[in-house]
């Protein structure tokens, strides 16, 4: 008869096996040490609009450029310029990330209609696999609309 087929009260144990528990305890100690090290290290995360946005650099979309370069957007950044500003201020670069905020439908709408919001109009392009693949291609080529820098103090 299988052990679990009986009532728990009928299954008094005379043997306790601790399998991989000591490993977990050791790992927990190392994790605590890492946490203490991280407490001493302060991170700065900066997210900025990208000057390398595909609508600006790849597609040369005038309507988007006019929309983007307005009085509140005094600066757009590339990975290089964001890194340069942060390091000049005394930070060390940990990682630079490309992030695409707006999907393919938005870009197609800008190209065809010269205005934003295509993801709400041309919803046929809002397919998860298609969106992710487009974002992946943009990120691989550093053409996303957002740059994220992670820095240490």
Secondary structure, DSSP 8 states (H G I E B T S, - for coil): --GGGS-GGG---S-----SHHHHHHHHHHHHHHHHHHHHS-EEEEEEEBTT-HHHHTS--HHHHHHHSSTT----B-HHHHHHHHHHTT-EEEEEEEE--S-HHHHHHHHHHSSS-HHHH-GGG--HHHHHHHHHHHHHTT--SEEEEEEE-
